[in-house]
Amino acid sequence: MQLYPAIDLLAGKSVRLTRGDYERVSLSADPLDQVARLNAAGLTHLHLVDLDGARAQQPINQAAIKAIRQQTSAFIELGGGIRNLVTMGQYLTAGINRLVLGSVAITDPDLVAQAVTQFGPQRIVVGIDVRSGKVATNGWLTTTQQSVMDVMQTVQTTGAQTVIVTDIGRDGTMQGPNVDLLRALQHTVPQLDIAASGGIRTLDDLTALRAAGIHAAIIGKAWQTGAIDLNKLKELEDDDADQTDYSLP
């Protein structure tokens, strides 16, 4: 299983939100210290989110992102405030390996299709944030009337191959992932690779996701609080790699 420890950036600091609430910030930390911990554990992938950018609908934390890029050789995927091809090109040129398009995938799927054509499906993925079955946008501040399934079907038409599905109600809660939802989505739209996000708290949660057909997961609060040991994450990732290559591009 490909694992992505997550760092969410707010005013240059690494924070965790509970259920996407910007007023419920916890675990403020130096992101470079966290990156050093990930490097030491040998983890090779990192999920970054520009929370300020998601809310402002434009990049905000570029300085922190640049510093993180310089400190690690890890594969970095980045989301938050990415709304046009120029911004995408700038981030990719700066060494970000893959971009997560969230709100723009809801409001302008044609732009996602253009991005996939221009940069390739290995460098563009779609992030779908779900609140009570409906898709949220703009840093989770706005809830649309579109269902996650409707959006998944639209994503198929853009040429994107990977979707990150975040259950907002579980994000930052350490209550476990929404395995039933993710299993149903993967079964219904098998052409897309789904990465799980939200609520992951234990290695058993990751095992349950793998059994549900999910081969990638984003872990936030669990690794930052020590609920999941980074060395154990590395062991799980390596064990899976020895059996079958489920790595996303």
Stockholm file with secondary structure:
# STOCKHOLM 1.0

chainA/1-249         MQLYPAIDLLAGKSVRLTRGDYERVSLSADPLDQVARLNAAGLTHLHLVDLDGARAQQPINQAAIKAIRQQTSAFIELGGGIRNLVTMGQYLTAGINRLVLGSVAITDPDLVAQAVTQFGPQRIVVGIDVRSGKVATNGWLTTTQQSVMDVMQTVQTTGAQTVIVTDIGRDGTMQGPNVDLLRALQHTVPQLDIAASGGIRTLDDLTALRAAGIHAAIIGKAWQTGAIDLNKLKELEDDDADQTDYSLP
#=GR chainA/1-249 SS CEEEEEEEEETTEEEEEETTEEEEEEEEECHHHHHHHHHHHTCCEEEEEEHHHHHHTSCCCHHHHHHHHHHCCSEEEEESSCCSHHHHHHHHHTTCCEEEECHHHHHCHHHHHHHHHHHCTTTEEEEEEEETTEEEETTTTEEEEEEHHHHHHHHHHHTCCEEEEEETTTTTTCSCCCHHHHHHHHHHCTTSEEEEESCCCSHHHHHHHHHTTCCEEEECHHHHHTSSCHHHHHHHHHHHHHHCCCCCC
#=GC SS_cons         CEEEEEEEEETTEEEEEETTEEEEEEEEECHHHHHHHHHHHTCCEEEEEEHHHHHHTSCCCHHHHHHHHHHCCSEEEEESSCCSHHHHHHHHHTTCCEEEECHHHHHCHHHHHHHHHHHCTTTEEEEEEEETTEEEETTTTEEEEEEHHHHHHHHHHHTCCEEEEEETTTTTTCSCCCHHHHHHHHHHCTTSEEEEESCCCSHHHHHHHHHTTCCEEEECHHHHHTSSCHHHHHHHHHHHHHHCCCCCC
//
